[in-house]
Amino acid sequence: MTPEIEAFVTRFLRELREDNAAIFVGAGLSRAAGFVDWVGLLSHVAQELGLNAAKERDLVAVSQYHLNANMGNRHHLNQLLIDEFSDLPEPSENHEILARLPIRTYWTTNYDRLMEKALEAARKRVDTKYTNDQLATTRRGRDAVVYKMHGDIEHPTSAVLTKDDYEKYHLTHGPFITALSGHLVDTTFLFLGFSFTDPNLDYVLSRIRTTYREHQRQHYSLMKRRSRLAAETAEEFEYAKQKQILETQDLRRFNINTVFVDDYADVTNVLRLIENRFRRRTVFISGSATDYGPWGRQATEEFLSGFASAMVDKDYRISSGFGLGLGGAIVNGAVQQIYSTKGRSIDEQLFIRPFPLGIKDLGERQRTFERYRDELVTQAGIAIFIMGNKAEAGGIVNADGVRSEFEIAKQKGLYLVPIGSSGFMARELWDEVMAAFATYFPKDDGTVRTLMNALGKPATQLMDLMEPLLALLNHLAKE
């Protein structure tokens, strides 16, 4: 983690939290998933022309040469697109992470549907745009919009592929230029798998630069630092490194800051870091109470209300299933704090979903609860467990639902924080975590263990738990 990457992650996280982030995906991301890049797509076409696609920098020109040689007939080019992009491999981990992030706007020059598939797998409703007419319509309840400025594999005859297509783009796809220009002005983009040789994007960026000059929005590009190729001489390598430096310096004219990584795998590592840090600002609270034990109902509700208020004050987002006997106090504390501060909204800081208890069919109820819990837990990066009991057969037993949520959170890699002193299922989970502490917190320097120990001791004054609990959240959120 270099200072450069750390600074980028911090700034981009701020844009994510303020709903100001967008993604621009290039061919490099699809290549990692198994699709060909432009060199692979046009290799046979170039060979027929007596050229080597690997040596050609302007591959749009190669497709135009083919068109010229065939009297304007692009059937072979259309067939190439169908042959290479019709089979849909699974999205890469990069696609999956991008789909899970709270991003609404995705742009791409790719013809494939990997981004759409990843978004659908993340249970998001996708509105895809690749024709001018589609820009004028809106899919109801959409969660994300994918703008495909060069077309879609399902319509290869209208894909932007040749010089003719690029030269007429402002006439055939003018609304896309307008839409992209607007997004680049008011949204922070992260460019991934993109080489910045696309003339359409260059045209849009140039127009924005000349209009806004010193007031352009900051954008970012994650790019692999040039490494020496196997057959490359030292002189050729130094030349390539200098060329990359100059190209990335030129991007600064458009206020695009290049963040270098040493390996393609590091792109995934940076995206993982962004996702993990974003999720850790959302805390999932699991618990239920028919019996409040030695704490008592009033003291428990006062503690939870104060804790929820403190989390909102520190800009955490709360995710919860409105647990029996506890949910009301959490909502009360959070809402009061949200309404007492200008600029906060309930949607931004509170994700509460009461369980649908009226499902009579046991099988359907179990399936619904599993998905419900999965969606609640997926929102978060830290999970807190408190009490966890219910009435059953005339007695009080530990809540198996809280255990289920613990297992889901564990499977999804959340930090698990049972408040052992609250008793019941939370005590059972605290004992389990402390017995295998190094497994749950492998990077701990002693801070987490000390604070977790404090959460397991009997508490006569519940507010004494507030300080170690908040300190633990702050520590885990920054890791």
Phi, psi and omega per residue, in radians:
M1 nan 1.737 -3.141
T2 -1.386 2.787 3.070
P3 -0.984 -0.599 3.127
E4 -1.108 -0.800 3.136
I5 -1.199 -0.712 3.124
E6 -1.036 -0.749 3.128
A7 -1.135 -0.737 3.111
F8 -1.081 -0.812 -3.113
V9 -1.049 -0.764 -3.138
T10 -1.068 -0.781 -3.105
R11 -1.233 -0.707 -3.109
F12 -1.224 -0.593 3.065
L13 -1.066 -0.667 3.108
R14 -1.085 -0.727 3.121
E15 -1.164 -0.655 3.097
L16 -1.076 -0.823 -3.097
R17 -1.143 -0.483 -3.134
E18 -1.668 0.159 3.095
D19 1.055 0.697 -3.111
N20 -2.033 0.229 -3.024
A21 -1.792 2.554 3.061
A22 -2.443 2.825 -3.108
I23 -2.140 2.422 2.993
F24 -2.109 2.030 -3.043
V25 -1.818 2.249 3.080
G26 -1.883 -3.062 -3.031
A27 -1.113 -0.441 -3.117
G28 -1.050 -0.598 3.141
L29 -1.236 -0.649 3.112
S30 -1.263 -0.582 3.121
R31 -1.079 -0.661 3.123
A32 -1.142 -0.396 3.138
A33 -1.568 -0.113 3.086
G34 2.107 -0.105 3.104
F35 -1.444 2.777 3.082
V36 -1.343 2.707 2.971
D37 -1.633 -2.981 -3.094
W38 -1.117 -0.615 3.119
V39 -1.114 -0.800 3.130
G40 -1.155 -0.654 -3.131
L41 -1.132 -0.702 -3.000
L42 -1.827 0.197 -3.084
S43 -1.073 -0.796 -3.135
H44 -1.230 -0.635 3.098
V45 -1.081 -0.786 3.132
A46 -1.120 -0.712 -3.131
Q47 -1.071 -0.698 3.097
E48 -1.107 -0.459 3.131
L49 -1.575 0.002 -3.108
G50 1.418 0.386 -3.117
L51 -2.035 2.916 3.062
N52 -2.031 1.966 -3.061
A53 -1.027 -0.561 -3.118
A54 -1.164 -0.398 -3.134
K55 -1.640 -0.167 -3.079
E56 -1.634 2.188 3.111
R57 -1.479 -0.602 -3.131
D58 -1.724 1.500 -3.090
L59 -1.369 -0.321 2.999
V60 -1.095 -0.653 3.098
A61 -1.131 -0.634 3.118
V62 -1.080 -0.762 3.110
S63 -1.126 -0.597 3.102
Q64 -1.206 -0.681 3.099
Y65 -1.030 -0.728 3.112
H66 -1.092 -0.748 3.137
L67 -1.091 -0.736 3.119
N68 -1.089 -0.738 -3.101
A69 -1.201 -0.344 -3.120
N70 -1.943 0.473 3.040
M71 0.986 0.653 3.071
G72 1.447 0.050 -3.134
N73 -1.490 2.070 -3.074
R74 -1.851 0.370 -3.115
H75 -1.000 -0.762 -3.092
H76 -1.129 -0.691 3.112
L77 -1.122 -0.723 3.097
N78 -1.061 -0.737 -3.128
Q79 -1.154 -0.612 3.090
L80 -1.050 -0.786 3.124
L81 -1.051 -0.785 -3.136
I82 -1.098 -0.789 -3.095
D83 -1.130 -0.676 -3.021
E84 -1.543 -0.456 -3.001
F85 -2.073 -0.015 -3.116
S86 -1.280 -0.720 3.086
D87 -1.261 2.189 -3.022
L88 -1.779 1.817 3.054
P89 -1.258 3.023 3.103
E90 -1.268 2.509 3.074
P91 -1.032 2.619 3.097
S92 -1.309 2.971 3.088
E93 -1.062 -0.580 3.102
N94 -1.067 -0.791 3.083
H95 -1.025 -0.763 -3.072
E96 -1.129 -0.718 3.118
I97 -1.137 -0.808 3.138
L98 -1.033 -0.649 -3.136
A99 -1.208 -0.545 -3.120
R100 -1.387 -0.375 -3.126
L101 -1.219 2.688 -3.115
P102 -1.359 1.148 -3.110
I103 -2.030 2.385 -3.113
R104 -1.825 -0.348 -3.005
T105 -2.103 2.116 3.091
Y106 -2.216 2.262 3.033
W107 -2.028 2.608 3.111
T108 -2.714 2.619 2.974
T109 -1.716 0.025 -3.097
N110 -1.406 2.623 3.099
Y111 -1.561 -0.359 -3.029
D112 -1.284 3.086 -3.094
R113 -2.065 0.510 -3.122
L114 -1.136 -0.717 -3.118
M115 -1.143 -0.731 3.119
E116 -1.109 -0.728 -3.128
K117 -1.130 -0.700 3.125
A118 -1.141 -0.695 3.118
L119 -1.141 -0.716 3.113
E120 -1.153 -0.642 3.090
A121 -1.144 -0.478 3.089
A122 -1.483 0.199 3.093
R123 1.102 0.688 3.073
K124 -1.923 2.499 3.107
R125 -1.516 2.113 -2.984
V126 -1.837 2.362 3.038
D127 -1.959 1.865 -3.061
T128 -1.679 2.362 -3.111
K129 -2.176 2.062 3.017
Y130 -2.446 0.101 2.995
T131 -2.257 2.755 3.132
N132 -1.048 -0.694 -3.113
D133 -1.091 -0.616 -3.126
Q134 -1.155 -0.444 3.125
L135 -1.151 -0.419 -3.085
A136 -1.544 -0.082 -3.128
T137 -2.028 2.748 -3.112
T138 -2.283 2.245 3.058
R139 -1.344 2.233 -3.086
R140 -1.089 2.368 3.092
G141 1.214 0.389 -3.080
R142 -1.156 2.532 3.087
D143 -1.792 -0.475 -3.103
A144 -2.622 2.620 3.080
V145 -2.074 2.247 3.095
V146 -1.911 1.989 3.118
Y147 -1.685 2.048 -3.096
K148 -1.884 1.571 -2.930
M149 -1.236 -0.257 3.107
H150 -1.934 0.145 3.074
G151 1.846 -3.074 -3.040
D152 -2.300 2.591 -3.081
I153 -1.041 -0.456 3.140
E154 -1.220 -0.255 3.138
H155 -2.316 1.180 -3.047
P156 -1.132 -0.452 -3.109
T157 -1.189 -0.379 3.139
S158 -1.890 0.197 3.119
A159 -1.220 2.485 3.089
V160 -1.398 1.993 -2.945
L161 -2.472 -0.551 -3.038
T162 -1.960 3.013 3.098
K163 -1.070 -0.691 3.081
D164 -0.967 -0.770 -3.121
D165 -1.098 -0.752 -3.121
Y166 -1.188 -0.718 -3.099
E167 -1.166 -0.499 -3.141
K168 -1.690 0.087 -2.997
Y169 -1.037 -0.702 -3.119
H170 -1.148 -0.357 3.088
L171 -1.589 -0.700 -3.070
T172 -1.507 -0.448 -3.063
H173 -2.314 0.590 -3.125
G174 -0.913 -0.738 3.126
P175 -1.059 -0.512 3.093
F176 -1.198 -0.682 3.093
I177 -1.087 -0.733 3.128
T178 -1.108 -0.794 -3.115
A179 -1.125 -0.783 -3.141
L180 -1.134 -0.689 3.120
S181 -1.034 -0.775 3.130
G182 -1.083 -0.740 -3.128
H183 -1.182 -0.662 3.139
L184 -1.192 -0.435 3.126
V185 -1.343 -0.735 -2.993
D186 -1.980 0.146 -3.112
T187 -2.342 2.551 3.088
T188 -1.584 2.051 -3.103
F189 -1.645 2.552 2.910
L190 -2.023 2.038 3.139
F191 -1.601 2.261 -3.116
L192 -2.315 2.329 3.124
G193 1.154 0.513 -3.018
F194 -2.093 2.404 -3.074
S195 -1.758 -0.159 3.137
F196 1.079 0.562 3.023
T197 -1.833 0.060 -3.111
D198 -1.315 2.123 -3.091
P199 -1.157 -0.520 3.126
N200 -1.137 -0.818 3.133
L201 -1.131 -0.686 3.123
D202 -1.053 -0.685 3.121
Y203 -1.105 -0.815 -3.119
V204 -1.128 -0.813 -3.130
L205 -1.075 -0.663 3.139
S206 -1.132 -0.717 3.130
R207 -1.111 -0.717 3.140
I208 -1.171 -0.711 -3.114
R209 -1.104 -0.765 -3.114
T210 -1.236 -0.409 -3.140
T211 -1.448 -0.803 -3.010
Y212 -1.739 -0.340 3.082
R213 0.844 -1.825 -3.051
E214 -1.447 0.106 -3.044
H215 -2.144 0.576 3.117
Q216 -1.366 2.613 3.087
R217 -1.282 2.563 3.125
Q218 -1.319 2.289 3.035
H219 -2.170 2.903 -3.067
Y220 -2.355 2.641 3.030
S221 -2.345 2.220 3.019
L222 -1.583 2.148 -3.022
M223 -2.451 2.459 3.094
K224 -1.319 2.286 3.085
R225 -1.164 2.411 -3.087
R226 -1.036 2.234 3.073
S227 -2.011 2.843 -3.068
R228 -1.337 2.295 3.113
L229 -1.423 2.820 -3.025
A230 -1.049 -0.745 -3.056
A231 -1.714 0.292 -3.025
E232 -1.644 2.363 3.062
T233 -1.355 2.866 3.119
A234 -1.058 -0.682 3.139
E235 -1.155 -0.750 3.114
E236 -1.116 -0.673 3.133
F237 -1.142 -0.775 3.128
E238 -1.094 -0.664 3.104
Y239 -1.110 -0.775 -3.125
A240 -1.133 -0.688 3.111
K241 -1.097 -0.770 -3.141
Q242 -1.136 -0.649 3.125
K243 -1.119 -0.722 3.128
Q244 -1.130 -0.705 3.107
I245 -1.051 -0.785 -3.124
L246 -1.163 -0.666 3.137
E247 -1.161 -0.719 -3.136
T248 -1.269 -0.538 3.032
Q249 -1.131 -0.627 3.123
D250 -1.149 -0.557 3.118
L251 -1.130 -0.387 3.133
R252 -1.154 -0.373 3.049
R253 -1.045 -0.505 3.133
F254 -1.734 0.207 -3.120
N255 1.052 0.626 3.020
I256 -1.769 1.990 -3.121
N257 -1.628 2.111 -3.139
T258 -1.500 2.205 3.089
V259 -1.884 2.016 -3.042
F260 -1.545 2.509 2.968
V261 -2.188 2.788 -3.061
D262 -1.544 -0.323 -3.078
D263 -2.567 2.655 3.134
Y264 -1.052 -0.559 3.118
A265 -1.115 -0.434 3.136
D266 -1.208 -0.435 3.049
V267 -1.059 -0.799 3.102
T268 -1.086 -0.722 3.140
N269 -1.082 -0.693 3.128
V270 -1.182 -0.728 3.110
L271 -1.129 -0.674 3.073
R272 -1.064 -0.753 -3.128
L273 -1.077 -0.759 3.113
I274 -1.055 -0.818 -3.120
E275 -1.105 -0.803 -3.102
N276 -1.093 -0.768 -3.136
R277 -1.190 -0.628 3.103
F278 -1.148 -0.797 -3.111
R279 -1.125 -0.538 -3.099
R280 -1.254 -0.144 2.992
R281 -1.506 -0.046 3.028
T282 -1.959 2.235 -3.072
V283 -1.988 2.138 3.074
F284 -1.541 2.209 3.119
I285 -1.918 2.075 -3.125
S286 -1.998 2.365 3.097
G287 2.918 2.842 3.078
S288 -2.744 2.742 -3.114
A289 -2.686 2.028 2.852
T290 -1.681 -0.630 3.089
D291 -1.981 2.187 -3.097
Y292 -1.610 0.070 3.070
G293 1.002 -2.659 -3.095
P294 -1.183 -0.301 3.137
W295 -1.188 -0.695 -3.065
G296 1.457 2.656 -3.048
R297 -1.133 -0.842 -3.059
Q298 -1.081 -0.829 -3.133
A299 -1.120 -0.663 3.126
T300 -1.103 -0.815 -3.121
E301 -1.139 -0.675 3.098
E302 -1.122 -0.707 3.127
F303 -1.129 -0.841 -3.107
L304 -1.140 -0.692 3.111
S305 -1.110 -0.748 3.109
G306 -1.167 -0.661 3.126
F307 -1.156 -0.785 3.115
A308 -1.085 -0.709 3.105
S309 -1.093 -0.747 -3.139
A310 -1.144 -0.659 3.115
M311 -1.132 -0.766 3.109
V312 -1.082 -0.718 3.139
D313 -1.065 -0.530 3.138
K314 -1.668 0.268 3.054
D315 1.182 0.477 2.963
Y316 -1.461 2.682 3.017
R317 -1.851 2.412 -3.084
I318 -1.831 2.277 3.041
S319 -2.072 2.273 -3.100
S320 -2.789 2.698 3.087
G321 -1.664 0.342 3.113
F322 0.964 1.040 -3.074
G323 -0.998 2.521 -3.125
L324 -0.942 2.188 3.072
G325 1.410 -0.195 -3.092
L326 -2.136 -0.521 -3.016
G327 -1.032 -0.687 -3.107
G328 -1.071 -0.734 -3.136
A329 -1.147 -0.676 3.118
I330 -1.104 -0.816 -3.140
V331 -1.108 -0.762 -3.127
N332 -1.017 -0.846 -3.116
G333 -1.130 -0.727 -3.110
A334 -1.179 -0.826 -3.074
V335 -1.138 -0.719 3.121
Q336 -1.055 -0.713 3.139
Q337 -1.223 -0.683 3.119
I338 -1.078 -0.807 -3.087
Y339 -1.291 -0.311 -3.127
S340 -1.471 -0.116 -3.072
T341 -2.177 2.225 3.105
K342 -1.185 2.536 3.079
G343 1.574 -0.106 3.098
R344 -1.701 2.688 3.077
S345 -2.398 2.652 -3.131
I346 -1.091 -0.739 -3.111
D347 -1.052 -0.589 -3.105
E348 -1.309 -0.515 -2.965
Q349 -2.143 -0.011 -3.105
L350 -2.444 2.078 3.100
F351 -2.109 1.553 -3.073
I352 -1.948 2.247 3.136
R353 -2.351 1.668 3.103
P354 -1.027 2.479 -3.121
F355 -1.213 2.439 3.091
P356 -1.359 1.675 -2.978
L357 -1.482 -0.140 -3.030
G358 -1.564 0.197 -3.132
I359 -1.404 2.025 -3.033
K360 -1.419 -0.675 3.136
D361 -1.175 2.079 -3.031
L362 -1.111 -0.687 3.132
G363 -1.141 -0.792 3.124
E364 -1.147 -0.661 3.126
R365 -1.112 -0.748 -3.140
Q366 -1.127 -0.755 3.130
R367 -1.109 -0.719 3.127
T368 -1.121 -0.767 -3.138
F369 -1.107 -0.676 -3.135
E370 -1.092 -0.812 3.130
R371 -1.171 -0.688 3.138
Y372 -1.024 -0.859 -3.137
R373 -1.123 -0.688 -3.138
D374 -1.046 -0.776 -3.123
E375 -1.197 -0.643 3.111
L376 -1.155 -0.801 -3.080
V377 -1.229 -0.648 -3.098
T378 -1.034 -0.466 -3.138
Q379 -1.119 -0.462 -2.869
A380 -1.911 2.944 3.034
G381 -2.093 -0.224 3.111
I382 -2.313 2.408 3.127
A383 -2.150 2.279 3.100
I384 -1.962 2.383 -3.114
F385 -2.113 2.218 -3.092
I386 -2.311 2.335 -3.112
M387 0.910 -1.978 -3.113
G388 1.671 1.290 3.062
N389 -2.539 2.856 3.141
K390 -2.677 2.826 3.091
A391 -1.508 2.310 3.141
E392 -2.650 2.214 3.112
A393 0.938 0.723 3.071
G394 1.402 0.067 3.139
G395 -2.348 -3.140 3.126
I396 -1.846 2.198 3.135
V397 -2.220 2.791 3.060
N398 -1.130 2.470 -3.045
A399 -1.378 2.058 3.117
D400 -1.213 -0.419 3.092
G401 -1.123 -0.661 3.092
V402 -1.164 -0.670 3.049
R403 -1.079 -0.740 3.116
S404 -1.058 -0.750 -3.140
E405 -1.166 -0.605 3.056
F406 -1.076 -0.784 -3.111
E407 -1.171 -0.677 3.104
I408 -1.132 -0.785 3.133
A409 -1.094 -0.670 3.101
K410 -1.120 -0.777 -3.127
Q411 -1.119 -0.557 -3.100
K412 -1.588 0.079 3.022
G413 1.401 0.377 3.095
L414 -1.295 2.688 2.928
Y415 -1.289 2.302 -3.019
L416 -1.885 2.128 -3.055
V417 -2.240 1.491 3.032
P418 -1.358 2.394 3.053
I419 -1.590 1.581 -3.009
G420 -1.044 -0.587 -3.085
S421 -1.189 -0.235 3.114
S422 -1.391 -0.193 3.058
G423 1.427 -3.018 3.059
F424 1.010 -2.407 -3.090
M425 -1.081 -0.612 3.137
A426 -1.065 -0.636 3.104
R427 -1.188 -0.725 3.110
E428 -1.067 -0.731 -3.141
L429 -1.233 -0.654 3.099
W430 -1.077 -0.773 3.100
D431 -1.041 -0.707 -3.108
E432 -1.159 -0.767 -3.140
V433 -1.145 -0.780 -3.094
M434 -1.196 -0.499 3.126
A435 -1.234 -0.459 3.119
A436 -2.209 0.826 -2.965
F437 -0.993 -0.759 -3.090
A438 -1.123 -0.429 3.099
T439 -1.289 -0.698 -3.098
Y440 -1.424 -0.541 -3.118
F441 -2.353 1.234 -3.022
P442 -1.181 -0.362 -3.074
K443 -1.779 0.203 -3.046
D444 -1.163 2.380 3.084
D445 -1.717 0.204 -3.103
G446 1.939 -0.340 -3.108
T447 -1.153 -0.849 -3.084
V448 -1.136 -0.755 -3.131
R449 -1.043 -0.752 -3.137
T450 -1.081 -0.787 -3.113
L451 -1.236 -0.643 3.092
M452 -1.154 -0.667 3.077
N453 -1.034 -0.702 3.137
A454 -1.104 -0.545 -3.131
L455 -1.384 -0.137 3.138
G456 -1.789 -0.130 -3.119
K457 -1.447 2.570 3.075
P458 -1.001 2.410 -3.094
A459 -2.111 2.053 3.066
T460 -1.464 -0.596 3.030
Q461 -1.946 1.878 -3.022
L462 -1.061 -0.570 -3.116
M463 -1.112 -0.282 3.065
D464 -1.156 -0.350 3.111
L465 -1.406 -0.303 -3.031
M466 -1.094 -0.786 -3.075
E467 -1.107 -0.903 3.120
P468 -1.138 -0.578 -3.134
L469 -1.167 -0.808 3.116
L470 -1.178 -0.656 3.102
A471 -1.100 -0.669 3.120
L472 -1.165 -0.754 3.103
L473 -1.036 -0.827 -3.112
N474 -1.092 -0.669 3.132
H475 -1.153 -0.823 -3.098
L476 -1.204 -0.603 -3.123
A477 -1.158 -0.442 -3.088
K478 -1.606 -0.205 -3.083
E479 -1.154 nan nan
